[in-house]
Amino acid sequence: MLDLVFWEGHVVDSSEERADGSLLLSLSEDPSYSPRCGRCGSDCVLVHERRRRQVRDRDWFDRRIWLDVPIRRLDCYHCGARAAERLNWLDAGERITHRLRAWVDAFVQILPIAHVAELTGLHWHAIKRIDRRRLQAQYGHFDARGVRRLVMDEFALHKGHRYATVVMHAERMQVLWVGEGNSREAIRPFFLGSVYI
Ligand SMILES: [Zn+2]
């Protein structure tokens, strides 16, 4: 039997094949694991309540995987917060695991979003949100110190019906910012320091 820990703090209780062929794994709490406060990360023993949530995990071979997860809300005596426990594989309020997000992150760099949606079964908007988050983490902030010369260019979107503007560092030819539109108003956020792509 494989002894792999996929969902720290939880163990698989039962599995059920659903009508659409996906697999629903019902998890329960691992009694040997102390939950951690969602705000400060300290070990917590006071459980205020438990709620179950269904989340998607990365596919296993050709199977879609759903998890039914009990999530504890804890009363933390270190920081005083009442918050959902911190898990190292699922963010608070999220409907997909880190493992599935990493899979989507890899796909969106080589495939159009519509294809990634088809492959993963996730909604187009969910994938767009994941991609935006990846781009923000990777390129969202830049240090404008030392930038003396800028290059600006525009490119067509949607078969030339709309335009986007790209601002680059002239010496390094590094992209600093991309914004939709090519008007003076459209590029204002760059100069105001709103540097999200
Ligand atoms: Zn705490």
Residues whose N, C-alpha, C, O or C-beta is under 5 A from the ligand:
A	BS01	ZN	C37 R39 C40 G41 S42 C76 H78 C79 G80 A81
